[in-house]
Amino acid sequence: MPVRINNAAPTGYFARKRSTLGAALALTTSRSHAPTGPGNAHHQSVRAVIPINWSLTNTYSGIVSLYTDLIRLRRNLDGRSSGLMGTQTSTIWQDNVSKMIAYRRYNTGNVGDDVIVICNFANTNWPAYNITGFPTPAFGIRNSIVTSPSTALTTATTGASPPR
């Protein structure tokens, strides 16, 4: 996917950030939004054209870890993300100026079923972003299960910090 995002610099920060953001969205949104029907055949042919280069898993270990964590969450392998198994999605917060959104995924709506996903679509790193008006959980506590630290996306090839 990074090649399709930026053919001139597929290993660059922006191509990797957008690619992993796309993966996070694909793995945390409802199954009912998955591609189906004849159009899906096109997506499968794209995968055949650009195969995964498995020899780069050490170089991009941060990205591999992110995908691993997202897949574990999607499949609820640790018993902490059953909300991702359901089809219910609702937007609970958005900031159009900062290009951030939060959505709730849930399966049955029972206590402990909610998964809150917060996505940053901006070209800005927010190490201490304050979410004003963010809903508090009715039951239980909030835990951060997966984050996408900038170092996982940047140090793989350049060792540099992300652009600000």
N, C-alpha and C positions, 0 to 999 in steps of 0.2 A: 504494500500500500504506500509506503513512503516514496517509492519511485513515481507513483501516479500523482502524489501530492506535489512533489518538487523533483522533476526529472534531473535538473542540474545539480541538486544537492540532496539526494535521498537520505544521506546519513546526517544531515544537518539538524540542528535543534528543532526548527519549526516543523520539518517533515516528520520527525519522530514524535513531537508533542501532538501534532494533529492526528497522526496515526494511532497513538495510544489513547487519545481522547475518543476517537471513533470506536476503538475496541471497547473502551469502558462503556460507551453508550450502547453498543450492540449487546454487551453482556449484562447490562443492568436494566434494559427496557423490557417491556412486556413481550412475551412470545407472540402475542397476536399482531405485533408489528413486524415480525420476521418476514422476509421475502418469500413468497409462495407463487405457485403457478408457473406459466411459461417464462416469465421474466427471470426466474431463479436459474434457469438453464444458462443464461448469459453470465451470471455471477460465477457459476461453476467453471465455465470456460476461461474466465479471467484467472482463476486460481491455477489452472493448468499452464497458462502462459508465463506466469511469474511464480515459480516454485520457491518455497522457503529454503534459504541457504542455512542449513543446520550447522555448518562449520563456524558460524558467527555467534553461537549461543554464549560463549565465554566473553566475547567482545561486548555483547549487549546483554549481559547478565541481569542488569536492572530491569530492562524491558521484559526479558523472559520471566523474571520474578513477578512483575506486574501482571502479565498474562496468566501465570500460574495462579496467583491470588484471585484474580477476577473469575477464572474458571471454577476454582474451589468455591467461591461465593455463589456463583450462578447455580452450581449443583448442590449447594448447602451441605458440603461434605463435613463441615465443622459444627453443624447444627446451629449456626448463628445468623443465617440469612434466608430463612424460609420464605420471606416476602418475595424474593427473586424467583421463586418457583411458581408464583401465581400470575394472574393476568391483569391485576389491578395496578394502575399508575395514576398518580395525581400530582400536578405541579403545586408545590406548597410555598414557594418563594422564588422571586426573580429580581435581578437588578440589571436593567437594560443598559445603564450607563457603564457599569463595571463588567458587563457581559458574563454574569454569573446566574446560575439557575440551580434550584434544589427541587427534587421530586421524591415522592414517597412511593415505594413499591410494597405491596402487601398481597398476601394470599387469602387468608381467612379473615383478617382484621382482628384476630385475637391478640392478647398481650404477648409481646415478644416477637410478633410476626413482621413488624415494620422494618424496612430498610430505607434509610434516607441517603440519597445520592446527591452530592454537590459537585457541579461541573463548572470549571473556569474556562470560558471561551475567549478570554482576553489575551493580549500579548503582554501580560503583566504577571509577575510572580507576587502573590499575596501571602507573605509569611504570617501576618497577624490581621487578617481581614475580620472586621467586626460585622456580624450579621444582625442588623436591627430588625426586630419584629419577627424573628424566626420562631416558629411554634415550638413549645416545649413538649416533651413526651408526657402523655397522660399517665403512663405506668412505666416503671423501670428507669433505667439510666441510659444515657447516650454513650456509645463506645465508637471509637474510630477503628475500623477494621482494616481498611486499605487506604493508603494515601499514595499519591504519585509525586514523591520528592523530586525536586529539580535535578539532584545529583544522579538519579537513576537514568535520567534522560540525557544528561550532558557529558558526564565524565567518560562515557564509553569510548569515545574517539578523540576528544579534544582536551579533556581535563578542565575545560573552562566552565564558568558559571553561565547560566542562561542569560540571554539578553534582557535588559530591563527597559 
